[in-house]
Amino acid sequence: LSALPPRFSRCPIPTCSARSSVLRASPPRGPPGQIKSQQSEVTRILDGKNIKYELVDISQDNALREEMRAKAGNPKAIPPQIVNGDHYCGDYELFVEAVEQNTLQEFLKLA
């Protein structure tokens, strides 16, 4: 996974690493479209900064959902959650804060 970008939840989930990140995502729950909107904003920002990432869909896989929650350290965590390899970066709010403070590289553990 180190060769991949950050991971994200996709229901999808983003994941990141210098190599790449992962974004964990899932279908909208709670306020209508909130998760989807947040996921779209995260991917838009990462795309705009040319940061590679992997979207991981947790919507149909309980094991992936539990892995996301374990990495987040929160049994009720919802997407999007950002992970770089085995390193948990944070949730949507922390991502936005890093963007606003111009510390995204550090947040994603790419610096």
Secondary structure, DSSP 8 states (H G I E B T S, - for coil): -TTS--EEETTTEEEETTTTEEEEE-S--SSTTHHHHHHHHHHHHHHHTT-----EE-TT-HHHHHHHHHHHT-TT--S-EEEETTEEEEEHHHHHHHHHTT-HHHHTT--
